[in-house]
Amino acid sequence: MARVLRPKDADQVSARLLEASARTSYDPFVDIDWAAPLHPDKAYMPLERVSLYGTDLWRGLSQEQRIELSKHEIASVAGVGLWFEIILMQLLVRYAYDLDPRTPHAQYALTEVGDETRHSIMFAKAISRFDAPNYGPGRLLHNLGRVYKAIAGGPSMFASVLVAEEATDRLQRSTMDDETMQPLIRMVNRIHVIEEARHVRYAREEVIRAAPGLNRAELEWHRLATAATAIAAMDAMVNPRVYKAVGIAPRVGRAAALANPHFRETRRWMVEKVVEFLTETGMIGGPTKALWRKAGLLR
């Protein structure tokens, strides 16, 4: 039987999250040694999660090139994460605008804005330290983000945030305690995982609280908005330009990645937990469920 997810009191949850924030928060300028050397023999993400892993193109790369590609792919993921967090900050400020600022619920929304500001700086400094380009989400999606941040709201806003946050969180958790990975990216990931756990809790409670109040038409609209945003963000995670770093044409690399069963499984694995949650809350279902399957994010 499916779990029955019941909303908890918003201010009680937020008060606990505020206490946790006071106990454990990080400053990327102080808590990361940006001058620490990078290890030429250590990857930046698990190699089996690199988009070309297991393909003929992968077999043609040297170990040094594989590590280089891992660096550029994690820089691409960080760039998309940075872009989405800047959008999230604007959404949260707009959300808090209508809340009573005296409440813990409003104060935690503002606290999260502060966290996301530091995370964006941390990702930007990491990309710079890796001497990687600012790949970002691509020009079209970057400009569509201007529209999204102006109109998004309600449970689909928090559901979309959850997909972006929980997908990157799962990848980061697989890296942060792995001593074969670059120490710098492990520290970046550890900070992000610890602080994002609070953001995920806040967003999940918002979805649980809001979704049951939707009528049928509203529910289908929020399902569509969630699917479209989630799929766009996941598709943007690995910018095709990363393949240039190892001498592979972007179109060739992109085609190989999309056809790669290892990469398709990695995408499903990244969103597996949040897809289960969104299905339980009704945010995945109905006609738009086919979009998730077509994107390879749902079996």
N, C-alpha and C positions, 0 to 999 in steps of 0.2 A: 504493500500500500504506500502511496505517496505521503510524504510528510505534510503535516498541516503547519504552515508557517504563520505564526501570529505576531503582529507588531508589538513592540515594547514601547513604553513611554518615551517619547522623543527627548524630553529634557533629562530623564534619568540616564539614558544611553549617552547623551552628549556630555553630561557631567562627568561620567566615567572616562570618556574619551579625552576630555579636557585635563583630567588628573593624569592620565597616561601621557599626554603630550608634555605636561610639566615635568614629569619624571624622566622621559626619554625623548629628546629631540636633538638634532645634530646641526652643526654649522659646517657646510662644505669648505669654507675658508680655513677652518680651524682643525676639523676632525679628519681631513684627508691630506696625506703627504703627496702633494702634486709633483714634487721634485724627485720622488722615488724613481729609480730606473725601471724601464720596461724590460722584461725578460724575452729575448728573441726566440726562445724555445717553448714558450708558454702561450697557449691559445687564449682568446678573449671570450669565447663561449664554447660549450661542448661541441666538438667537431661533428658529432653525429646529428647536431641540430643545425648545422650550416646547410643552406638551401641546396647545394650541389652534392652533398654527401651521397656516395653510392653510385653516382652517375659516371658515364665514360669521361666526362669533362673532369670530374673529381679525380679519377684514376690517373689522368694525365698531368695532375698538379704535383709539384714537389711538396714536402712537408712544410717548407718555408712559405710556399704560396698558399697552402691551406690555412696556415696561421694568419697570413696577411688577409685572406678573404674573411676569416672569422672576425678580424679587427674591423674591417669595413662593414660587415653585416651588423655587428653590435653597434657601430657608430650610426648606421642607418636606423636601427631600432630606437636608439637613444634620441635621434633627431626627430623621429615621429612622436616618440613619447613626450619630448619637449614641446613640440607643436600642440599636441593634444592637451598638455597640462596648462599651457597658456590659454587655450579655449576654456578649459575647466575653471580656471581662476575667474574668468569673466562671467561664466555661468553661475558660479557660486556667489559672486558679488551681487549679481542681479537677483539671485534667489534670496540672499540675505536682506536685500533692500525692503522686502515686504514682511520680514520677521520682526518680532519684538526684540530689540537689541539687548534687553535685560535678561533674556532667557539663555540657558546653556546651549539650547539648540542653535540659536543665532550665533552665539559666540564661538561654537565649534566650527560652524561654516567659515567664519572669518579666520579662525586658527588654521584651518585647512588651506586657506588661500596663502597664508604665510609659509606653510610647509611646501606647497607647490611652487612658490617663488624660489625657495632654496633648492628644490629638486631641479627646477629648470636651469638654474645657475650651475648646479652640480653636473648635469648632463652636458651643458655647453662647455664647461671646463674639461670634462672627460674627452669629448670629441676633439677639442683643441689639443689636449695633451697627446692624443693618439695621432695627431697630424693627419686627420681624416677630413674630407669635405663635409660641409653642412648639407647632407643629402635631403633631409626633410621629406614631406609627403608628396612632392611634385607640385607644379604650378597650379594645375586645375583643382586639385583637392585643397591646396592652400587657400585658393580664392573661394571655393565652396565653403570652407570653414568660416569665412566672414558671414555668410548667410546663416549657417548653422548656429553660430554663437548668438545671433540676433533673435532667432525664433525658437530655439530648443527650450523645452521645459517639461515639467511633469515626470512621470515614471520612466519614460523613454530616455530622458536626459540622464538620469541616474543609471539606467540599465546600460546605456552606451558607454558611460564612464566606467562601469564595472568591467565591460569587455576589454577595454583598452588597459585598465589597471591590472586586472587579474591575468590577462594573457602575458603581459610583460613580467608580472610577479612570478608566474610559474617558471619562466625561463631564468629569471634572476635567482630563484631559490635553488635551481639545479647547479648554479655556478658559485654561489657565495661561500660554500664550505668545501669546494673542490680545490685542493692544493696544487693541482696541475694547471689551474687557470692563473691568469695575470693577477697579482695581488691588488693592483689598483682597481680593476673592474670588480673584484670580489668585495672590496670595501664600499665602492659605489653601490653595488647591488644590495649589500647588507643594510646600509642606511635606508635605501629606498624600500626594501621589504618591510623593515621594522615600522617605518612611518606609514607606509601604504596600508598596512593591516588595519590601522584606525580608519583610514579613508574608505576602505572597502566595507567595514562594519557600518559606517554612517550611510553609505550609498545603499547597501542592502536593506537597511531598515526603512529607508525612504521608499524603495520599490515595494517592500512588503506592506507598507502603510498605504500607499497610493493606488496600487494596481486593483484591489478589490472594489474600489469606488468608481471604476470606469464602466460606462455603458458599452454595448457591443460595438458601436461605431467608433467610439473613442479607443477602445481596446485594440481594434484592428489598425487604427492610425498609429498608435504607439508601438505596436508590433512592427509595422512597416518602418517607422522611423528608427527603431532599434536595429532592425536587420540591416537597413541601408548604411547606417553609420558604422556599425560593427564590421561589416564586410569591407567597407571602404578603408577603415583603419587597418584591418588585418592585411589587406592586399597591398597597403602602402609600406608595411614594415620593412621589406627588403627592396630598396630602390634598385632598379636594373643597372644603374651606373656603378654599383659596387663591383661588378664583374670586370670592369676596366682595370681595376687594381692588379688583376692577375692575368691580364692580356686576353680576356674573353670579351667578345662583342656583347653589349647589353642585351640585344634581342636574342642572341643565341643562348646566353646564360639564363635569361628570363624563361624562354621556352623550355629549356632543360629542367629548370626548377619546378615549373608548373606541372611538368609531366613526371616528376620524381615522386615515387610513392613514399620515400622517407620524409620528404619535405611536406607532403600532404598530411602524413601522420603527425608530424611536428605541429602543424597548424591546428589540427584537431586536439592534440594533447595540450596545447597552450590554452585553449578555451574550454576544455572539457568540463571543469568544475563550474565555471560561470554559466555555461550552456545548461547544465543540470539545474542550477538555481533559477535561471530565467524561465525554464520550462515549468518548474514547480510553481512559480508565481504567475504563470499565464502569459508572460511577456514573449515567449516563443510558442507559437501555436497557430492554428488556422491556416489560411492560404499562404501566408508569408513564410511558413516553416520550410516550404520548398526552396526559398532563397538561401536559407542556411545550408541545406543539403547541396544545392548546386555549387555553392562556394566551398564545399568540402569541409565545413565546420561542424557538421552534424551527420551522424551515420544514418 
